[in-house]
Amino acid sequence: EYETSELLWKRKYAEGEAVEKVRDYRNQELEKSRNCLTMEKELYLEDATALCELRFSNALENSFSCVISIIRDSTGETLYESGLIEPGFSIETVYLSGALKKGTYPCTVLARFFTKSGEYAGETAWKVVVIIKN
């Protein structure tokens, strides 16, 4: 399966490349894709039922599609999970799930990358904060 992979690092691994070099190839691909993603770092909602302005974008230059999840750090609860977001597409607003009350909620955004054929390519994460005003 690695020999026919769309991912350079998997093909290099199948060819017998050193593990350290393969890890470098993988990290370079993921870092390049991470730099193609943009999103608000502070997500403000009037109340828990309001629309959240996510402003997530997967740039056209990205080689991978992605699925993003917003996970509440303190509980591990998934507040939002997207469908597959192709390069060149964005999500402006979403509804968050969970019984959030007024307050500040540190969260992690997990982005999982996929090739055109649906092969899992890896993931990256970053911190955001959800702020419920009322």
Disulfide bonds with the S-S distance in Angstrom:
none
